């Protein structure tokens, strides 16, 4: 980076490192806690973690690494004016920022993969939706690998990426960053809109339908953060003092962490309602069930309340557990879905999003109260 003249009113002690420290401190608490709750919600009913959960965990690890690397960069000079950073500190500042670019791209793309894998887990029965998810998943995975490789080899030799005194050549990083942001926003929007046609066609009460659509459009916050990050790219890419103008670095921390939160919230909603019944609604809530649930039957019968002989409810703990889910099977060439409503008196809610029941619990004897609705939303050729 070239030296710049000292502007009028220049403060050599000015430091914007707080733009990195504050979001890093906030998300290093929030995201691991939410991820821990997500894992607990999956496992607490005898369920198991799926590919979407493991991918989300990997995304969290890379997001935390991004924050840690940027905090380390601030320890050497990120946040201060470039001309006040001397000697070896310049090398270390750029080195940690270079490494953070790699972990950021891994984190943001792994979150997208996690959401798509969750879609596959929930909506697997719908053929066109399944193929769309696999196509998007392939595109995102390939782009993730490609963008990481381009970031690693953005300069020849590689060391020139963080040591500008080394002779060599580099790609136009500004164009690359804008292209990366464009793909990120476009893929976010597609992933956000993908399940809405299925939800819109459901023949359920409007309140249930709208509740479902809200749950699956929480990702709009991730799109907003991506757009806000784009507004800071040009200044950061072209500024001769980009160790001081670090608004873009702040959004680099916020974006993947907000995406992780959005990916966890749909799974945690039933858990929140279980812990705080007052937040629930007597109007009901539904979610798609897991693939293969009820396979082999002409219709799906979902138990609204199950008890084992020892009096322990399927959901864990004692007493009645009323929960809702939307599960689909292919029968007679049609996709048939069944919805269970929650108990209208207790207002308690549970969702298959929070975990899968084991075979032993599914077959447990006892009194079963079932309310079922058949919803035909597509027809496929047999």
VOGU-3710 file (C-alpha; in Angstrom, 3 decimals, decimal comma):
1> xxxxxxxxxx> 0,000/0,000/0,000  1,407/3,369/-0,999  2,128/6,089/1,534  -0,414/8,898/1,682  -0,032/12,541/2,616  -1,268/13,537/6,035  -4,697/15,202/5,590  -5,719/18,320/7,535  -6,984/17,501/11,009  -5,241/14,154/10,940
11> xxxxxxxxxx> -5,301/12,352/14,291  -2,483/9,805/14,545  -4,144/8,216/17,579  -7,516/7,610/15,890  -8,554/3,963/15,944  -11,652/2,296/14,492  -10,822/-1,144/15,880  -14,019/-1,041/17,942  -15,882/-1,770/14,675  -14,271/-5,213/14,852
21> xxxxxxxxxx> -14,179/-5,743/18,599  -17,865/-5,045/19,319  -19,501/-7,385/16,759  -16,895/-10,050/17,477  -17,671/-9,932/21,196  -21,433/-10,019/20,593  -21,495/-12,917/18,150  -18,902/-15,024/19,951  -21,537/-15,344/22,680  -24,800/-15,423/20,716
31> xxxxxxxxxx> -23,916/-17,830/17,913  -22,352/-20,637/19,975  -25,273/-20,464/22,421  -27,828/-20,729/19,606  -25,867/-23,543/17,995  -25,729/-25,377/21,313  -29,500/-25,000/21,676  -29,965/-26,233/18,128  -27,944/-29,359/18,878  -29,808/-29,913/22,134
41> xxxxxxxxxx> -33,140/-29,482/20,367  -32,117/-32,130/17,832  -30,854/-34,645/20,363  -33,160/-34,195/23,341  -35,901/-36,460/21,946  -33,614/-39,267/20,926  -32,945/-37,720/17,535  -29,659/-37,330/15,752  -27,746/-34,618/13,988  -28,136/-34,414/10,227
51> xxxxxxxxxx> -25,910/-33,113/7,467  -27,506/-29,682/7,846  -26,485/-29,551/11,516  -22,894/-30,610/10,888  -22,594/-28,070/8,075  -23,969/-25,349/10,343  -21,403/-26,282/12,997  -18,620/-26,025/10,408  -19,966/-22,625/9,323  -19,900/-21,445/12,940
61> xxxxxxxxxx> -16,290/-22,570/13,341  -15,220/-20,614/10,255  -17,249/-17,565/11,344  -15,532/-17,591/14,728  -12,173/-17,976/13,017  -12,987/-14,956/10,840  -13,727/-12,848/13,904  -10,605/-14,098/15,679  -8,340/-13,372/12,726  -9,720/-9,860/12,324
71> xxxxxxxxxx> -9,300/-9,201/16,042  -5,689/-10,375/15,692  -5,271/-8,017/12,732  -6,470/-5,150/14,930  -3,803/-6,004/17,471  -1,178/-5,117/14,862  -2,824/-2,097/13,265  -6,211/-2,742/11,653  -8,406/0,198/12,602  -5,547/2,697/12,621
81> xxxxxxxxxx> -4,306/4,959/9,834  -1,969/3,103/7,482  0,832/5,658/7,793  0,907/5,135/11,567  1,505/1,384/11,190  5,209/0,670/10,919  7,524/-2,150/9,960  6,552/-5,706/10,756  3,115/-4,650/12,029  2,060/-3,874/8,463
91> xxxxxxxxxx> 2,934/-7,392/7,404  1,040/-8,955/10,312  -2,020/-6,714/9,820  -2,368/-7,686/6,168  -1,553/-11,344/6,838  -4,387/-11,831/9,312  -6,788/-9,919/7,080  -5,801/-12,153/4,151  -6,524/-15,280/6,215  -9,874/-13,839/7,336
101> xxxxxxxxxx> -10,935/-13,460/3,693  -10,551/-17,225/3,272  -12,472/-18,196/6,408  -15,213/-15,654/5,609  -15,924/-17,245/2,228  -16,001/-20,697/3,787  -18,397/-19,544/6,528  -20,895/-17,702/4,328  -21,136/-20,503/1,768  -21,374/-23,257/4,372
111> xxxxxxxxxx> -24,376/-21,485/5,904  -26,103/-21,563/2,514  -25,308/-25,272/2,201  -26,708/-25,880/5,680  -30,014/-24,206/4,807  -30,313/-26,156/1,553  -29,581/-29,414/3,374  -32,294/-28,508/5,874  -34,696/-27,961/2,967  -33,811/-31,393/1,624
121> xxxxxxxxxx> -34,443/-32,898/5,040  -37,866/-31,273/5,292  -39,221/-31,105/1,745  -37,575/-34,168/0,215  -40,877/-35,634/-0,992  -41,447/-32,904/-3,621  -39,491/-33,876/-6,730  -39,003/-30,482/-8,375  -38,038/-28,962/-5,051  -35,552/-31,757/-4,349
131> xxxxxxxxxx> -33,877/-31,304/-7,736  -33,769/-27,535/-7,266  -32,103/-27,912/-3,880  -29,492/-30,299/-5,231  -28,761/-27,966/-8,148  -28,350/-24,982/-5,825  -26,322/-27,010/-3,357  -23,957/-28,079/-6,134  -23,604/-24,502/-7,390  -22,931/-23,097/-3,912
141> xxxxxxxxxx> -20,421/-25,843/-3,053  -18,542/-25,358/-6,322  -18,517/-21,592/-5,882  -17,278/-21,985/-2,313  -14,280/-24,015/-3,471  -13,619/-21,680/-6,422  -13,830/-18,467/-4,371  -11,510/-19,854/-1,701  -8,954/-20,893/-4,328  -9,112/-17,470/-5,986
151> xxxxxxxxxx> -8,656/-15,800/-2,594  -5,678/-17,974/-1,717  -4,000/-17,439/-5,106  -5,092/-13,837/-5,679  -1,445/-12,839/-5,988  1,629/-14,448/-7,501  3,616/-15,126/-5,429  1,053/-15,681/-2,676  2,997/-13,605/-0,155  2,358/-10,470/-2,222
161> xxxxxxxxxx> -1,294/-10,607/-1,069  -0,170/-9,357/2,346  3,292/-7,993/1,602  2,990/-5,379/-1,128  6,758/-4,812/-1,162  7,190/-8,260/-2,714  7,413/-8,101/-6,529  4,601/-9,839/-8,362  1,068/-9,429/-9,717  -2,432/-9,590/-8,213
171> xxxxxxxxxx> -5,955/-9,820/-9,546  -8,322/-6,851/-9,396  -9,587/-7,498/-5,882  -12,334/-4,858/-6,138  -13,960/-6,640/-9,096  -13,576/-10,000/-7,366  -15,171/-8,727/-4,160  -18,129/-7,251/-6,044  -18,587/-10,465/-8,035  -18,501/-12,486/-4,813
181> xxxxxxxxxx> -21,057/-10,154/-3,205  -23,301/-10,412/-6,260  -23,318/-14,207/-6,157  -23,905/-14,180/-2,401  -26,927/-11,880/-2,600  -28,437/-13,649/-5,639  -28,101/-17,093/-4,047  -29,513/-15,791/-0,757  -32,607/-14,469/-2,507  -33,158/-17,717/-4,427
191> xxxxxxxxxx> -32,765/-19,802/-1,267  -35,137/-17,451/0,540  -37,864/-17,687/-2,100  -37,499/-21,379/-2,954  -39,892/-22,898/-0,361  -42,543/-20,171/-0,596  -44,536/-21,727/-3,489  -44,968/-24,925/-1,489  -46,054/-23,061/1,607  -48,410/-20,799/-0,310
201> xxxxxxxxxx> -50,289/-23,729/-1,873  -50,941/-25,445/1,433  -54,656/-25,753/2,189  -54,336/-24,711/5,795  -55,725/-21,796/7,809  -54,133/-18,552/6,697  -52,586/-17,916/10,103  -50,721/-21,219/9,954  -49,629/-20,520/6,414  -48,337/-17,049/7,268
211> xxxxxxxxxx> -46,558/-18,358/10,358  -44,762/-20,933/8,226  -43,784/-18,346/5,647  -42,400/-16,051/8,335  -40,289/-18,887/9,740  -38,809/-19,652/6,342  -38,204/-16,001/5,403  -36,182/-15,102/8,489  -33,201/-15,252/6,125  -34,209/-11,833/4,808
221> xxxxxxxxxx> -31,985/-10,405/7,544  -28,981/-12,164/6,011  -29,839/-10,643/2,628  -30,027/-7,192/4,212  -26,609/-7,553/5,836  -25,133/-8,718/2,516  -26,539/-5,639/0,783  -25,209/-3,340/3,497  -21,790/-4,922/3,140  -21,814/-4,196/-0,599
231> xxxxxxxxxx> -22,291/-0,477/0,079  -18,937/-0,421/1,877  -16,950/-2,454/-0,666  -15,981/0,369/-2,991  -14,529/2,561/-0,233  -12,571/-0,319/1,251  -11,268/-1,548/-2,121  -10,158/1,869/-3,386  -9,158/3,707/-0,212  -5,416/4,266/0,268
241> xxxxxxxxxx> -6,130/4,110/3,997  -8,228/0,975/4,180  -6,817/-0,104/7,522  -8,716/2,878/8,953  -11,859/2,780/6,781  -12,950/-0,645/7,997  -16,754/-0,507/7,847  -16,533/-3,344/5,332  -14,524/-5,413/7,806  -17,279/-4,906/10,374
251> xxxxxxxxxx> -19,898/-6,254/7,941  -17,594/-9,149/7,096  -18,046/-10,252/10,710  -21,754/-9,480/10,920  -22,885/-11,118/7,659  -21,980/-14,796/8,287  -22,993/-14,627/11,941  -26,426/-13,202/11,129  -26,818/-15,939/8,497  -26,004/-18,591/11,125
261> xxxxxxxxxx> -28,593/-17,112/13,484  -31,196/-17,147/10,700  -30,367/-20,790/9,951  -30,862/-21,777/13,608  -34,009/-19,837/14,485  -36,538/-22,013/12,572  -35,352/-25,039/14,515  -35,342/-23,226/17,850  -38,825/-21,706/17,605  -40,632/-24,792/18,969
271> xxxxxxxxxx> -38,089/-24,999/21,777  -38,697/-21,375/22,735  -42,456/-21,956/22,784  -41,954/-25,079/24,901  -39,848/-23,163/27,445  -42,049/-20,066/27,369  -45,637/-21,190/26,651  -46,836/-17,612/26,850  -45,069/-16,904/23,569  -47,070/-19,590/21,792
281> xxxxxxxxxx> -50,248/-19,221/19,850  -53,421/-21,223/20,142  -53,910/-20,846/16,429  -51,318/-23,463/15,579  -48,069/-23,843/13,770  -46,866/-26,438/11,281  -43,663/-27,578/9,669  -42,651/-30,143/7,091  -41,691/-33,544/8,361  -38,585/-35,550/7,617
291> xxxxxxxxxx> -38,172/-37,625/4,449  -39,481/-41,131/4,656  -41,771/-40,423/7,594  -44,721/-42,744/7,062  -43,343/-44,218/3,855  -45,268/-47,156/2,504  -48,708/-45,944/3,595  -51,385/-44,568/1,364  -51,685/-41,680/3,770  -49,738/-40,377/6,689
301> xxxxxxxxxx> -51,192/-40,591/10,187  -49,349/-38,425/12,672  -49,857/-38,897/16,381  -50,771/-35,661/18,142  -50,085/-36,985/21,620  -48,130/-40,104/22,484  -47,453/-41,724/25,852  -45,230/-44,574/26,845  -46,391/-47,055/29,466  -44,137/-45,370/32,037
311> xxxxxxxxxx> -46,093/-42,145/31,615  -43,246/-40,267/29,992  -44,284/-38,315/26,926  -42,488/-38,760/23,636  -41,209/-35,205/23,731  -39,367/-35,792/26,997  -40,596/-35,067/30,525  -43,942/-36,079/31,901  -47,503/-35,500/30,793  -49,012/-34,676/27,448
321> xxxxxxxxxx> -46,986/-33,314/24,547  -49,053/-31,883/21,735  -47,014/-31,034/18,686  -47,503/-30,300/15,048  -45,737/-31,257/11,895  -46,407/-31,443/8,196  -45,166/-34,716/6,765  -45,500/-35,967/3,218  -45,537/-39,290/1,396  -46,065/-40,202/-2,221
331> xxxxxxxxxx> -49,251/-42,166/-2,652  -51,083/-43,114/-5,866  -48,959/-40,717/-7,884  -49,743/-37,760/-5,636  -47,863/-35,975/-2,897  -50,116/-36,149/0,138  -49,366/-34,169/3,262  -50,912/-34,380/6,686  -50,997/-31,654/9,279  -51,500/-32,017/12,982
341> xxxxxxxxxx> -52,641/-29,047/14,988  -51,505/-28,369/18,539  -53,845/-28,824/21,471  -56,227/-25,880/21,434  -56,356/-25,724/25,214  -52,679/-25,840/26,119  -51,379/-23,986/23,111  -48,154/-25,972/23,378  -46,176/-26,531/20,216  -43,494/-28,898/19,062
351> xxxxxxxxxx> -41,976/-29,332/15,650  -40,118/-32,084/13,874  -37,574/-29,349/13,123  -36,370/-29,772/16,679  -35,490/-33,437/16,240  -36,634/-36,828/15,050  -38,211/-39,489/17,178  -36,658/-42,885/17,422  -38,389/-46,016/16,142  -39,038/-47,218/19,689
361> xxxxxxxxxx> -40,954/-44,080/20,529  -42,893/-44,091/17,288  -44,197/-47,561/17,993  -44,870/-46,974/21,690  -48,310/-48,257/22,767  -50,842/-46,010/24,411  -53,728/-43,729/23,660  -53,245/-41,752/20,477  -55,347/-38,760/19,630  -54,962/-37,801/15,986
371> xxxxxxxxxx> -56,296/-34,889/13,981  -55,339/-35,100/10,337  -55,852/-33,074/7,168  -54,903/-34,196/3,671  -53,364/-31,545/1,498  -52,668/-32,254/-2,163  -50,299/-29,684/-3,546  -48,762/-31,344/-6,622  -49,223/-34,297/-8,923  -46,376/-36,356/-10,296
381> xx> -46,240/-38,967/-12,988  -45,814/-42,471/-11,585
//
